[in-house]
Amino acid sequence: MSSSNQNSFAPVSPTPDSTPGTAPLPSRSTAEALNQDCFCRTLNQSRLREQIERDPSLKGLMQSITETRPHLFSSTVVFLASETAKKMTATIAAIERVIGLPGYQAQALARAPAIAQHTFGPVGACMGFDFHLGVQGPQLIEINTNAGGALLNVALARAQEACCEEMNWVFAPKASPDTLEQTFFDMFAFEWQRQRGNAALGYALIVDDDPLTQYLAPEFEMFRQLFIRHGVAASVADPSELDWREGKLWHGARVVDLVYNRLTDFYLAEPRHQALKSAYEAGAVVLTPHPRSHALYADKRNLIALSQDDLLATWGASSADRRLLQAGVPQTQLVTSERADELWARRRQLFFKPVASFGGKAAYRGDKLTRRVWGEILAGDFVAQALVPPGQRLIEVDGVQTDLKFDLRAYTYHGVVQLLAARMYAGQTTNFRTEGGGFAPVIVLPPQTPATGER
């Protein structure tokens, strides 16, 4: 097993090297122009199969994806200005500093159940910060503590090829193909070390409800192989297969050391998760991500605090961080019966989300609301966030130009951006049901020279 420490993590770009070659950029070289003008298919399906099935035990996985998840991968890329990528990174760093403030933590944990009060050392693996592109730049839409798709996006990014000669510079050969996989394994190794020190990690488990039916189930197998390649035995399991006895968490005849948690029961409140909950509360298993990270990051009510400048000031947030969050976090407020009339009147400028939702479930654009749904929102626990439309990407689907939406996801660990990816879709919220949609690599363009607009 490899080991790591906090300082070993550095931002990693999975996209092709942005060092320009001999061919110049087109005159209209902004990210917006390329997202509207470049219709080419850049995905090499054979190369994607090679990347997905790099381990012999995964042979046939790509065929299964194609047959059962036809809209998992888009055939093209999303372009992003370097300045936008830098603002995303700066916003994430500011959020991490604010979350570390005692005042912030006190408020977030006060409304969380007792299980979220435990702090065993791990900070939470596989964090995802989701952004839309607003007129002020990237805007944080939500934070996810078990963001899926990281390894799938690594494989996807490496399966791209130049669509035309003018874009050869974008698809220059990458360095070592194992760099990103090592980064992700080191993340779990560091989580283990934060709780167990130098003890050996022997058995890791990727856990989700009925894992074979999950849409991102192929990635579970990829993570299992990632652990195995680094000398750690690993399996994928349903929590019903776990037992809590003799002060240990058991999976069959094996004691579980670490659980990569993909459950959406964030506080392990369901009876079928009792064994895992007992082991976690006893500190008998390293669980990542864990209930505390959800309370501090992913509860949608945290967006209210992150968008309130005066409140952040009282907690001691720096003026620089507050400026970043004012620009990068849309105004968010709690939906209450007292605000019902005002929020309904402004609904076309708002997006409504349950405080504990994930994956866009039960989230609504205000301009699409019916009175029936509005009644459900008032009866539930929702926040109202200032509407920031997603980015637009014009592609060709079966020879027809099709305008799709996209959001941007930054996969992070301990505040460091590991990977950028996009999700392309049509409809109110992100989905994997759109022809031409799905995960897409992000190409961060090199800075432009102000005098010419080109490199």
CORUR-V295973 format. One record per residue. SS is DSSP state (hx for helix, st for strand, lp for the rest). Layout:
[[SS] [SS]]
This chain:
[[lp] [lp] [lp] [lp] [lp] [hx] [hx] [hx] [lp] [lp] [lp] [lp] [lp] [lp] [lp] [lp] [st] [lp] [lp] [lp] [lp] [lp] [lp] [lp] [lp] [lp] [lp] [lp] [lp] [lp] [hx] [hx] [hx] [hx] [hx] [hx] [hx] [lp] [lp] [lp] [lp] [lp] [st] [lp] [hx] [hx] [hx] [hx] [hx] [hx] [hx] [hx] [lp] [lp] [lp] [hx] [hx] [hx] [lp] [lp] [hx] [hx] [hx] [hx] [hx] [hx] [hx] [hx] [lp] [lp] [lp] [lp] [st] [lp] [lp] [lp] [lp] [st] [st] [st] [lp] [hx] [hx] [hx] [hx] [hx] [hx] [hx] [hx] [hx] [hx] [hx] [hx] [hx] [hx] [hx] [hx] [hx] [hx] [lp] [lp] [hx] [hx] [hx] [hx] [hx] [hx] [hx] [hx] [hx] [lp] [lp] [lp] [hx] [hx] [hx] [hx] [lp] [lp] [lp] [lp] [lp] [lp] [lp] [lp] [lp] [st] [st] [st] [st] [st] [st] [st] [st] [lp] [lp] [st] [st] [st] [st] [st] [st] [st] [st] [lp] [lp] [lp] [lp] [lp] [hx] [hx] [hx] [hx] [hx] [hx] [hx] [hx] [lp] [lp] [st] [lp] [lp] [lp] [lp] [hx] [hx] [hx] [hx] [hx] [hx] [hx] [st] [lp] [lp] [lp] [lp] [lp] [lp] [hx] [hx] [hx] [hx] [hx] [hx] [hx] [hx] [hx] [hx] [hx] [hx] [hx] [hx] [hx] [hx] [hx] [hx] [lp] [lp] [lp] [lp] [lp] [lp] [st] [st] [st] [st] [st] [lp] [lp] [lp] [hx] [hx] [hx] [lp] [lp] [lp] [hx] [hx] [hx] [hx] [hx] [hx] [hx] [hx] [hx] [hx] [hx] [hx] [hx] [lp] [lp] [lp] [st] [st] [st] [st] [st] [lp] [hx] [hx] [hx] [st] [st] [st] [st] [lp] [lp] [st] [st] [st] [st] [lp] [lp] [st] [st] [lp] [lp] [st] [st] [st] [st] [lp] [lp] [lp] [lp] [lp] [lp] [lp] [lp] [lp] [hx] [hx] [hx] [hx] [hx] [hx] [hx] [hx] [hx] [hx] [hx] [lp] [lp] [lp] [lp] [st] [st] [st] [lp] [lp] [hx] [hx] [hx] [hx] [hx] [hx] [hx] [hx] [lp] [lp] [lp] [hx] [hx] [hx] [hx] [hx] [lp] [lp] [hx] [hx] [hx] [hx] [hx] [hx] [lp] [lp] [lp] [lp] [hx] [hx] [hx] [hx] [hx] [hx] [hx] [hx] [hx] [hx] [st] [lp] [lp] [st] [st] [st] [lp] [lp] [hx] [hx] [hx] [hx] [hx] [hx] [hx] [hx] [hx] [lp] [hx] [hx] [hx] [st] [st] [st] [st] [st] [lp] [lp] [lp] [lp] [lp] [lp] [lp] [lp] [lp] [st] [st] [hx] [hx] [hx] [lp] [lp] [hx] [hx] [hx] [hx] [hx] [hx] [hx] [hx] [hx] [lp] [lp] [st] [st] [st] [st] [st] [lp] [lp] [lp] [lp] [st] [st] [st] [st] [st] [st] [st] [lp] [lp] [st] [st] [st] [st] [st] [st] [st] [st] [st] [st] [st] [st] [st] [st] [lp] [lp] [st] [st] [st] [st] [st] [st] [st] [st] [st] [st] [lp] [lp] [lp] [lp] [lp] [lp] [lp] [lp] [lp] [lp] [lp] [lp] [st] [st] [st] [st] [st] [st] [st] [lp] [lp] [lp] [lp] [lp] [lp] [lp] [lp] [lp] [lp] [lp]]
